[in-house]
Amino acid sequence: MMPVLPLLKTIGASALDYALPPRCPGCGVVVEREQSFCLACWSGMDFLGDPCCARCGVPFGHDMGEGGECGACLSDPPPFDSARAVLAYGDVARSVALRLKYGRRIGLARLIANHMARHVRGEDRPLIVPVPLHRWRLWWRGFNQAALIADHLGRATGLPVDKHALLRTKRTQPLRGMNPRRRAKAVRGAFALAADHDLSGKTILLIDDVHTSGATAAACALVLRRGGAAQVHLLCWARVLPDREPLD
């Protein structure tokens, strides 16, 4: 059960989302329609798509052909089958992610999910699984932003959602500021498959808000694979590109 104080804050934030005039999710200026960005923010958003690495989704300068992968994936393939994100991590993507995660603007989960939906291939009928929070962090924050996004994505696509398949069994310190090696070490052994879940032969769509080094996604993908998943695909709101420094 959600703790009383975080619950009240979340309810209050939801009420304000409806009572106040619509504002740009990126900068907060008043806009004409709910869930729409102002021109300045929209112009600064770097949407990701083809051509890109077939596995990790990093943008290519030109089309490398079907199934083309980047050098990093060829030399050290990640345990997930593909990773995609709506945006390159930048000012606007960061602002939206932080407003949802720490500002309790939970209505932004629907906006994020609606943008994610264009990356979902419905014919595969994957099972949507969010990256879990540890129970103590969930208790303190009051919600898991990845689970909120997963719920909205399920509604937008008609795909099934399982918010309990993955468990975070180890409380890890925040990964912000860690290099890739430290991130991988921090999340090692942090996830487990729920005892009553059988993922044999299933395709999993793993949901998170931000893809930084891929350490969390890799740790989750390994657990899902061991649980019988045939494929694991990562889908995020934003990703930090290899040639750009994260803003946090």
ZIURTA-V910017 format. One record per helix or strand. SS is the DSSP state (@ for helix, = for strand). FROM is the first residue (numbers start at 1). TO is the last residue. If there is no record, write none. Layout:
SS/FROM/TO + SS/FROM/TO
//
This chain:
@/4/19 + =/23/23 + =/30/30 + @/39/43 + =/47/47 + =/52/52 + =/59/59 + @/71/75 + =/82/88 + @/91/101 + @/108/119 + @/122/124 + =/127/130 + @/135/141 + @/145/157 + =/161/161 + =/166/168 + @/180/187 + =/191/193 + =/203/211 + @/215/226 + =/231/239
//
